[in-house]
Amino acid sequence: MYRAVTRNIEVQVRPFYLEDRSDPSENRFVWGYQITIDNQSDEFVQLLSRYWHITDGAGRVEEVRGPGVVGDQPELNPGDSYQYTSGCPLSTPSGIMVGHYTMRNKRGETFDIAIPAFSLDLPGTRRTVN
């Protein structure tokens, strides 16, 4: 589990490898990730957009921007949580994702909250850093 907290809004990420959607012989590796956004602040917030910085095992970078998440722009009152699952295909057996969500409060103020960096590694092949 990976975790980041910005302005008392916690983002937790649990990545997992999707073997049934992957085909290593075709250089297709697919991961899912479950994200939980927990509004521990004392203000209402709405998720407006997302930004992802995805780096595959060969160092290639893809940036993804878009409105909401999985077709939704969830609203979270203090104490609310929102959870969704999405996925990421890569052409290498490992990679790293990191990003942020742009949020808005009731006063119309927009701000970014961090999505923690998390690794995408085939089960049993976690990289080591020397």
C-alpha positions, 0 to 999 in steps of 0.5 A: 500500500502506498500513501500520501496526505495533502491538506488532510486528504489521504490518497492510498494506492494498491497496485496489482498485476493483471496476468489474465489481461497481460501477454508478455510474449507480445510485450503487454503487461497490465496492472490494475490499481485501487485508489482510496481518497479519504477526506480527513479535512474539515471542508467539502472538496470535489475532485475535478481532474487527474494527472499521471506521470507514467514511466515504463521500465525502459524510461519512456514517459507518458503523461495523462491528464483528464477530467475526473476519475473513471468518468466521475468527479466525486464530491467528498464531505469531511469524513467521506471516502471515495474508492475506484479501480483503474488500470495501466498497460505497459510494454515493459514488465515494470514501471512507476506511476505518480501524479496528482488530483486537482480539487476544489473546495466550496470557496472555489479555491482549487489545489492539487493533492498528491498521488504517491509514487507507486511501482508496477512490478511483475509478482516475484520480480521486484527491482532492487536498488544497489 
